Amino acid sequence: MNKQQLINELAYKTGQTQIAVKKVIQSLTDIITDELKQGGEIRLTGFGVITRWHQAERLARNPKTGAPHMISERFSVKLKPGKELLEELNNTQTKNK
């Protein structure tokens, strides 16, 4: 699902306009980004915890040539899924088999 599909689905389920939903999604992503930039975390009970983590500089290899290449240190994002999300995913997979 891409961003536009998410907007369409939320607009349909909530009865809001696509413009209103788009503003909410953009505001949500801005708030999450700002919080993570400040070193905070986002806890969505039942869904999971979004945190920022530091990746140290490391040596990698070009898969085509095998030549070594240093990957610079950077920040990335992790999602630790919540209990309810995991249960729902596993119940769905069991039902679909």
Buried (B, 14 or more C-beta within 10 A) or exposed (E): EEEEEEBBEBBEEEEBEEEEBBEBBEEEEEEBEEBBEEEEEBEEEEBBBBBBEEEEEEEEEEEEEEEEEEEEEEEEEEEEBBEEBEEBEEEEEEEEE
